[in-house]
Amino acid sequence: MSEVASAWRSAARTDTGKVRARNEDAFLDLPERGLWVVADGMGGHQNGALASRLIVEALAELPHGGGLEQRVAQVRGCLHELNRRLGQDLTLACGQADSLMGSTVVVFLAEDDRAACIWAGDSRCYLWRSSCLYQLSRDHSLAQLLIEEQQMSAEEAARHPRAHALTRAVGACEALQLDIVEFDVLPGDALLLCSDGLYQSLSPDQLGAALNLGSAPLALRRLFDQALQGAARDNLSAIVIRR
């Protein structure tokens, strides 16, 4: 068993929810390689499901090994190449040049006592540490843009008719911009990667209470039980990762 496998435990799940006809989310759960991914597809017909699946499949094929800096560079290169393919080749091949084929992505990489979160879109990464919940990722959405540039409150921005429109995603723009946060990991840390369907169904207190449970499977079950008690209008995906 590798050092990464002995240091991290994780549990992952996705659900179509109660309203959507199909699930356009995809995830990758590889604790033995210190690699976890959640992707939330978007686009007409089967485009969203295809985009998210291609992302997790491509990231799963990356070579394992090297330090964190090298692995971050590999993920960045992979996502930029996928952005080109999704934005040009695949869309044109489907005969739908005017339609969108894209996906959000949030990636968590662990290497010894260092970790990195890489993302585009509004799928999120949370850190639970010392009984406090921290949102490590910052949404690439119109709502977040209104908060930052128009100084709206979160409540005001959420009322905008296009609040959930994305400002970044893999396949959505010719030039992909990724955000990256690197940090030290500590014993007892827990991470949550999730699509917007999951976190929009639950309060921060509910997220924290679930992550405070002693195991990743228990936390994941609590999150989905509570989310599915609600409207669950969107697909739900989450990975709980414990140090």
C-alpha positions in Angstrom: 0.0 0.0 0.0 1.4 3.4 -0.9 1.9 6.2 1.5 -0.9 8.2 -0.1 -3.3 5.2 0.3 -2.4 4.8 3.9 -2.9 8.5 4.7 -6.2 9.1 2.9 -9.7 7.5 2.9 -12.5 8.6 0.7 -16.1 7.8 -0.4 -17.9 9.0 -3.5 -21.4 9.0 -4.9 -23.6 10.5 -7.5 -27.4 10.6 -7.9 -29.7 11.9 -10.7 -31.9 13.7 -8.2 -35.7 13.9 -8.3 -36.2 16.1 -11.4 -33.6 15.6 -14.1 -34.0 12.8 -16.6 -30.3 12.0 -16.7 -27.2 12.4 -14.7 -24.6 14.7 -16.3 -22.2 14.5 -13.3 -19.1 12.3 -13.2 -16.5 11.7 -10.5 -13.1 10.1 -10.0 -12.2 8.5 -6.6 -8.6 7.3 -6.5 -7.3 7.6 -2.9 -4.4 5.2 -3.7 -3.1 7.9 -6.2 -4.1 10.9 -4.2 -6.5 12.0 -7.0 -10.2 13.0 -6.8 -12.4 14.8 -9.3 -16.0 16.0 -9.6 -17.2 17.2 -13.0 -20.7 18.7 -13.7 -21.5 18.6 -17.4 -23.6 21.1 -19.4 -25.0 21.2 -22.9 -27.9 20.0 -24.9 -28.8 16.3 -25.6 -26.0 14.1 -24.3 -23.3 16.7 -24.5 -23.0 17.4 -20.8 -22.7 13.8 -19.8 -20.1 13.2 -22.5 -18.1 16.2 -21.4 -17.9 15.3 -17.7 -17.1 11.7 -18.6 -14.3 12.6 -20.9 -12.8 14.8 -18.2 -12.7 12.1 -15.5 -11.4 9.5 -18.0 -8.6 11.7 -19.3 -7.5 12.6 -15.7 -7.6 9.0 -14.7 -5.1 8.2 -17.5 -2.5 10.7 -16.3 0.8 9.1 -15.2 1.2 8.6 -11.5 4.3 9.9 -9.7 6.4 13.0 -9.4 5.9 15.8 -6.9 2.9 18.0 -6.4 4.1 20.7 -8.8 4.6 18.2 -11.6 1.2 16.7 -11.0 -0.5 20.1 -11.0 1.2 20.8 -14.3 -0.1 17.6 -15.7 -3.7 18.3 -14.7 -3.5 21.8 -16.1 -2.2 20.5 -19.4 -4.8 17.8 -19.6 -7.7 20.2 -18.9 -6.4 22.7 -21.4 -6.2 20.0 -24.1 -9.7 18.9 -23.2 -11.0 22.5 -23.4 -9.7 22.6 -27.0 -11.3 19.3 -27.9 -14.6 20.1 -26.3 -14.8 23.6 -27.7 -13.9 22.6 -31.3 -13.5 19.1 -32.4 -16.3 17.3 -30.5 -18.9 20.0 -30.9 -18.3 20.2 -34.7 -18.2 16.5 -35.0 -21.7 16.3 -33.5 -23.0 18.6 -36.1 -24.0 21.2 -33.5 -21.5 24.0 -34.0 -23.8 26.4 -32.2 -24.4 24.3 -29.1 -22.3 24.0 -25.9 -20.4 21.0 -24.8 -18.7 21.7 -21.5 -18.3 20.9 -17.9 -17.2 22.3 -14.6 -14.4 20.5 -12.9 -12.8 20.5 -9.4 -9.7 18.4 -8.8 -8.0 17.6 -5.5 -4.5 16.3 -5.5 -2.6 15.0 -2.4 1.1 14.4 -2.2 2.5 13.7 1.3 1.7 16.7 3.5 0.8 19.0 0.5 -2.3 19.3 -1.5 -3.7 21.3 -4.4 -7.2 22.2 -5.5 -7.7 23.0 -9.2 -11.0 24.1 -10.6 -13.1 25.9 -13.3 -16.8 26.5 -12.8 -19.0 26.3 -9.7 -18.3 22.8 -8.4 -16.7 23.3 -5.0 -14.0 22.1 -2.7 -14.5 22.5 1.1 -12.0 21.9 3.9 -13.2 20.8 7.4 -10.5 21.6 9.9 -10.6 22.1 13.7 -14.5 22.1 13.6 -14.5 24.9 11.0 -15.7 24.8 7.4 -13.7 26.6 4.7 -14.7 27.0 1.1 -11.4 26.7 -0.7 -12.7 27.2 -4.2 -14.4 30.4 -5.5 -17.3 30.0 -7.9 -16.8 31.0 -11.4 -20.4 32.2 -11.8 -22.4 35.3 -12.5 -23.5 35.4 -8.9 -20.0 35.5 -7.6 -19.1 38.2 -10.2 -22.0 40.3 -9.0 -20.8 39.9 -5.4 -17.2 40.9 -6.2 -17.7 43.6 -8.9 -21.1 45.1 -8.0 -20.7 44.6 -4.2 -24.0 42.8 -4.0 -24.8 40.6 -1.0 -25.0 36.9 -1.6 -28.7 37.0 -1.2 -29.1 39.8 -3.7 -26.9 38.1 -6.2 -28.8 34.8 -5.8 -32.0 36.6 -6.9 -30.5 37.5 -10.3 -32.3 35.6 -13.0 -29.0 34.2 -14.4 -27.2 33.9 -11.0 -26.1 30.3 -11.8 -24.7 31.1 -15.2 -21.0 30.1 -15.4 -18.2 32.5 -16.3 -15.7 29.6 -16.7 -15.9 25.9 -17.6 -14.0 23.4 -19.6 -15.2 23.7 -23.1 -17.1 27.0 -22.6 -14.4 29.4 -23.9 -11.5 29.4 -26.3 -9.0 30.1 -23.5 -9.5 28.1 -20.3 -8.7 29.8 -17.0 -8.1 27.6 -14.0 -7.7 28.6 -10.4 -5.4 26.7 -8.1 -4.9 26.7 -4.3 -2.1 24.8 -2.7 -1.9 24.2 1.1 -0.5 22.0 3.8 -2.7 19.2 5.0 -3.0 18.3 8.7 -4.0 15.1 10.5 -7.8 15.1 11.0 -8.5 17.2 7.9 -11.6 16.4 5.8 -12.3 17.6 2.3 -15.5 17.7 0.3 -15.7 18.0 -3.5 -19.2 18.4 -4.8 -21.4 19.7 -7.6 -23.7 22.6 -7.2 -26.7 20.3 -6.9 -25.3 19.0 -3.6 -24.3 22.2 -1.9 -27.3 24.2 -3.0 -29.5 21.6 -1.3 -27.7 22.0 2.1 -26.7 24.7 4.5 -23.1 25.2 5.5 -24.0 24.0 9.0 -25.3 20.7 7.5 -22.2 20.3 5.4 -20.0 20.8 8.5 -22.0 18.5 10.7 -21.7 15.7 8.1 -17.9 16.2 7.7 -17.6 16.1 11.5 -18.6 12.5 11.5 -15.9 10.0 12.0 -15.7 8.4 8.6 -16.0 9.3 4.9 -18.8 6.8 4.2 -20.9 8.0 7.1 -20.4 11.7 6.1 -21.4 10.9 2.5 -24.5 9.0 3.6 -25.6 11.9 5.8 -25.1 14.4 2.9 -27.1 12.5 0.4 -29.8 11.5 2.9 -30.4 15.2 3.7 -30.1 16.4 0.1 -32.6 13.8 -1.1 -35.1 14.8 1.6 -35.3 18.1 -0.2 -36.3 19.0 -3.8 -33.1 17.6 -5.3 -33.8 19.5 -8.6 -30.3 18.9 -9.9 -27.9 16.0 -10.1 -26.0 15.4 -6.9 -22.3 14.4 -6.7 -19.9 14.4 -3.8 -16.6 12.9 -2.6 -15.7 13.0 1.1 -11.9 12.7 1.7 -10.4 12.2 5.2 -6.9 12.6 6.3 
